[in-house]
Amino acid sequence: MASAIVTEMQRADRSVRWVSDRSGVDRAVLASKLEEREDFTMVDLANIAAALGVPVAALTPSAGSSLR
């Protein structure tokens, strides 16, 4: 999921700070999750998706794909 989020952040030209500020996910926590040291919660994903203006499905693996 982290790679999908990073891809959407790059596509939208948004920084970790910007996404953190608009999603309500603490900046250090978001950075840790993007580095795959922590897992994203569904609430995180929903808030990040809303901040980036994309559906939550855009941030999740597709059915049948490997999670890592």
C-alpha positions as CSV (number, residue, x, y, z in Angstrom):
1,M,0.0,0.0,0.0
2,A,2.9,2.4,0.7
3,S,4.0,2.3,-2.9
4,A,0.5,3.1,-4.1
5,I,0.3,6.0,-1.7
6,V,3.7,7.3,-2.8
7,T,2.6,7.0,-6.4
8,E,-0.5,9.0,-5.8
9,M,1.4,11.6,-3.8
10,Q,3.9,12.0,-6.6
11,R,1.1,12.2,-9.2
12,A,-0.6,15.0,-7.2
13,D,2.8,16.6,-6.4
14,R,2.2,16.5,-2.7
15,S,4.7,16.1,0.1
16,V,4.5,13.9,3.3
17,R,4.0,17.1,5.2
18,W,1.1,18.2,3.0
19,V,-0.6,14.8,3.2
20,S,0.0,14.6,6.9
21,D,-1.5,18.1,7.5
22,R,-4.6,17.3,5.4
23,S,-5.2,13.7,6.4
24,G,-4.6,14.1,10.2
25,V,-2.0,11.4,10.2
26,D,1.0,12.5,12.3
27,R,3.9,13.3,10.0
28,A,6.4,10.9,11.8
29,V,3.8,8.1,11.8
30,L,3.0,8.7,8.1
31,A,6.7,8.6,7.2
32,S,7.1,5.4,9.2
33,K,4.1,3.8,7.4
34,L,5.4,4.9,4.0
35,E,8.7,3.2,4.9
36,E,6.7,0.1,5.7
37,R,7.8,0.0,9.4
38,E,4.1,0.3,10.5
39,D,0.8,-0.8,8.9
40,F,-1.8,1.6,7.6
41,T,-5.3,1.4,9.2
42,M,-8.4,1.7,7.2
43,V,-9.0,5.1,8.8
44,D,-5.5,6.2,7.7
45,L,-6.3,5.0,4.1
46,A,-9.6,6.8,4.0
47,N,-8.2,10.0,5.3
48,I,-5.2,9.9,3.0
49,A,-7.4,9.1,0.0
50,A,-9.7,12.0,0.8
51,A,-6.7,14.4,1.2
52,L,-5.4,13.2,-2.2
53,G,-8.8,13.3,-3.9
54,V,-8.7,9.6,-4.9
55,P,-10.8,6.6,-4.0
56,V,-9.5,4.4,-1.3
57,A,-9.3,1.6,-3.9
58,A,-6.5,3.5,-5.6
59,L,-4.4,3.0,-2.5
60,T,-5.0,-0.7,-2.0
61,P,-3.7,-3.7,-3.7
62,S,-5.9,-5.1,-6.4
63,A,-7.5,-8.6,-5.9
64,G,-5.0,-11.3,-6.6
65,S,-1.9,-9.2,-6.3
66,S,0.8,-9.8,-3.8
67,L,0.8,-7.6,-0.7
68,R,4.5,-7.3,-0.7
